[in-house]
Amino acid sequence: MAYVVKSWQASPQPNERGEYVKISGRQEGVISWLLSYVGIDPTVHMTVTAENFHLEARTFWGYSKRTVPIAKISEVCHGFMRPWLTPFIFWLIGGFCFFGAFGAIVDENGGMLPALGMLFLACVLFGSGYLIYFLRRHLIVEVVGAGGNLRPLHVAFQPSFIEGKAIDADAAEVVGRIIQALVDKKSEEIGQVIRALRRMS
């Protein structure tokens, strides 16, 4: 499930709370948007500090929070995914309507009015499929803990047109690079400590 972005912060410089990345999302839909004003909507919060990766989820039935230390992250995955099944179905049905319009014109019992109606429906379906494909992109972020003992933390966000929060490929790249940079920095710090201990022994 992809969450609709409510707030988005991703910067190489941390905020006053030491957070490099802080993204909040809610479930999609108008009902969830209305419930967000009451404060009872299901939400997810992803926070990244210099020490930890936090993923917090709230639902109508409870609350959960998972934390992975930055030093324990072995893999960072990020990217974009576009939906394909729903647009494909829209385009397929639109194609049937488009060719059905020509059948209505050729049919002796048909007429221009049904043909125009089917052409209009085909245009609506083609346009809807196009909008879904290009506007409903999902930002995916996943971290994998070291040793493979931890289940990967995976979350997907999508733009919000109601709140006016847009995300693009550059935003996804920034989030991934920040997390990877923190992991590399922590690994280097641990390596320096290990080398110092070896020199002392």
C-alpha positions as CSV (number, residue, x, y, z in Angstrom):
1,M,0.0,0.0,0.0
2,A,1.2,3.5,-0.9
3,Y,0.6,6.3,1.6
4,V,-0.4,9.8,0.5
5,V,2.2,12.3,1.5
6,K,1.1,14.7,4.3
7,S,4.5,16.2,5.1
8,W,8.0,15.8,3.5
9,Q,11.4,16.8,4.8
10,A,14.7,15.5,3.4
11,S,17.9,17.4,3.7
12,P,21.6,16.7,4.1
13,Q,21.4,19.0,7.1
14,P,19.4,17.8,10.2
15,N,16.6,19.8,11.7
16,E,16.5,21.0,15.3
17,R,15.6,17.4,16.4
18,G,18.4,15.8,14.5
19,E,16.2,14.4,11.8
20,Y,17.6,14.2,8.3
21,V,14.5,12.7,6.8
22,K,11.0,13.0,8.1
23,I,8.1,11.9,6.0
24,S,4.5,11.5,7.1
25,G,1.7,9.8,5.1
26,R,-1.9,8.8,5.3
27,Q,-4.1,6.3,3.6
28,E,-5.4,7.5,0.3
29,G,-9.0,8.6,-0.2
30,V,-11.3,11.5,0.7
31,I,-12.6,9.8,3.9
32,S,-9.0,9.4,5.2
33,W,-8.3,13.1,4.3
34,L,-11.4,14.2,6.3
35,L,-10.5,11.9,9.2
36,S,-7.0,13.5,9.3
37,Y,-8.6,16.7,10.5
38,V,-10.0,14.8,13.5
39,G,-6.6,13.1,14.1
40,I,-7.9,9.5,13.8
41,D,-6.7,8.6,10.3
42,P,-4.3,5.7,9.7
43,T,-0.8,7.2,9.2
44,V,2.8,6.2,8.7
45,H,5.8,8.2,9.8
46,M,9.4,7.6,8.5
47,T,12.2,9.3,10.4
48,V,15.9,9.1,9.9
49,T,18.5,10.4,12.3
50,A,22.2,10.0,12.5
51,E,21.7,6.9,14.7
52,N,18.4,5.3,13.8
53,F,15.9,4.6,11.1
54,H,12.3,4.7,12.5
55,L,9.1,3.5,10.8
56,E,6.0,4.2,12.8
57,A,2.5,3.1,11.8
58,R,-0.8,4.0,13.4
59,T,-4.1,2.3,12.4
60,F,-7.7,2.3,13.8
61,W,-6.7,-0.8,15.8
62,G,-3.3,0.0,17.2
63,Y,0.2,1.4,16.9
64,S,3.6,-0.1,16.0
65,K,7.1,1.3,15.7
66,R,10.2,-0.4,14.3
67,T,13.7,1.0,14.7
68,V,16.8,-0.1,13.0
69,P,20.1,1.4,14.1
70,I,22.0,3.0,11.2
71,A,25.0,0.9,12.0
72,K,22.9,-2.3,11.5
73,I,21.6,-1.3,8.0
74,S,23.3,-3.5,5.3
75,E,21.3,-2.3,2.3
76,V,19.3,0.7,1.2
77,C,16.8,0.5,-1.6
78,H,15.0,3.4,-3.1
79,G,13.2,4.3,-6.3
80,F,10.0,5.0,-8.1
81,M,7.3,2.7,-9.4
82,R,4.4,3.5,-11.7
83,P,1.1,1.6,-11.6
84,W,0.6,-0.4,-14.8
85,L,-2.4,-2.7,-14.2
86,T,-5.1,-0.1,-13.7
87,P,-4.0,2.0,-16.7
88,F,-3.8,-1.1,-18.8
89,I,-7.4,-2.1,-18.0
90,F,-8.6,1.4,-18.8
91,W,-6.7,1.4,-22.1
92,L,-8.0,-2.1,-23.0
93,I,-11.6,-1.2,-22.3
94,G,-11.1,2.1,-24.1
95,G,-9.8,0.2,-27.1
96,F,-12.9,-2.0,-27.2
97,C,-15.1,1.2,-27.1
98,F,-13.0,2.8,-29.8
99,F,-13.4,-0.1,-32.2
100,G,-17.0,-0.7,-31.1
101,A,-17.7,2.9,-32.3
102,F,-16.7,1.9,-35.8
103,G,-18.8,-1.2,-35.5
104,A,-21.8,1.0,-34.6
105,I,-21.2,3.2,-37.7
106,V,-21.0,0.2,-40.0
107,D,-24.0,-1.5,-38.5
108,E,-27.2,-0.7,-40.4
109,N,-29.2,-0.6,-37.2
110,G,-26.6,1.6,-35.5
111,G,-26.2,5.3,-35.8
112,M,-23.9,8.2,-35.2
113,L,-25.2,8.9,-31.7
114,P,-24.1,5.5,-30.2
115,A,-20.9,5.8,-32.1
116,L,-20.2,9.3,-30.7
117,G,-21.1,8.1,-27.2
118,M,-18.6,5.2,-27.5
119,L,-15.9,7.4,-28.9
120,F,-16.4,9.8,-26.0
121,L,-16.2,7.0,-23.5
122,A,-13.0,5.7,-25.2
123,C,-11.5,9.2,-24.9
124,V,-12.4,9.3,-21.2
125,L,-10.9,5.9,-20.5
126,F,-7.7,6.7,-22.5
127,G,-7.3,10.0,-20.6
128,S,-8.0,8.4,-17.2
129,G,-5.4,5.7,-17.9
130,Y,-2.9,8.3,-18.9
131,L,-3.4,10.4,-15.8
132,I,-3.2,7.3,-13.5
133,Y,0.0,6.2,-15.1
134,F,1.8,9.5,-15.0
135,L,0.4,11.0,-11.8
136,R,0.2,8.0,-9.4
137,R,3.9,7.3,-9.1
138,H,5.1,5.8,-5.8
139,L,8.3,6.6,-4.0
140,I,9.7,3.3,-2.5
141,V,12.2,3.2,0.4
142,E,13.4,0.0,1.9
143,V,16.2,-0.8,4.4
144,V,17.6,-4.2,5.1
145,G,19.2,-5.0,8.5
146,A,22.6,-6.7,8.7
147,G,22.8,-10.4,9.0
148,G,19.4,-11.0,7.3
149,N,17.7,-11.6,10.7
150,L,15.5,-8.5,10.4
151,R,12.5,-8.3,8.1
152,P,13.2,-5.5,5.6
153,L,11.4,-2.2,6.4
154,H,9.5,-1.2,3.3
155,V,7.3,1.9,2.8
156,A,5.8,3.5,-0.3
157,F,4.6,7.1,-0.7
158,Q,2.6,8.8,-3.4
159,P,1.9,12.5,-4.2
160,S,-1.0,14.2,-2.6
161,F,-3.2,16.4,-4.8
162,I,-5.5,17.5,-1.9
163,E,-2.7,18.6,0.4
164,G,-0.6,19.8,-2.6
165,K,2.4,17.6,-1.7
166,A,4.3,16.5,-4.8
167,I,7.2,14.1,-5.0
168,D,9.3,13.2,-8.0
169,A,12.3,11.1,-9.0
170,D,14.7,13.8,-7.6
171,A,13.0,13.6,-4.2
172,A,13.4,9.8,-4.1
173,E,17.1,10.1,-5.0
174,V,17.7,12.6,-2.2
175,V,16.1,10.3,0.4
176,G,18.1,7.3,-0.7
177,R,21.4,9.2,-0.9
178,I,20.9,10.7,2.6
179,I,20.2,7.3,4.2
180,Q,23.2,5.7,2.3
181,A,25.5,8.6,3.4
182,L,24.5,8.1,7.0
183,V,25.1,4.4,6.8
184,D,28.6,5.0,5.1
185,K,29.5,7.6,7.8
186,K,28.5,5.3,10.6
187,S,30.5,2.4,9.1
188,E,33.5,4.6,8.8
189,E,33.2,5.7,12.4
190,I,33.0,2.0,13.6
191,G,36.0,1.2,11.4
192,Q,38.0,4.0,13.0
193,V,37.2,2.7,16.5
194,I,38.2,-0.8,15.5
195,R,41.5,0.3,14.0
196,A,42.2,2.4,17.2
197,L,41.5,-0.6,19.4
198,R,43.8,-2.8,17.3
199,R,46.6,-0.2,17.6
200,M,46.2,-0.1,21.4
201,S,46.3,-3.9,21.7
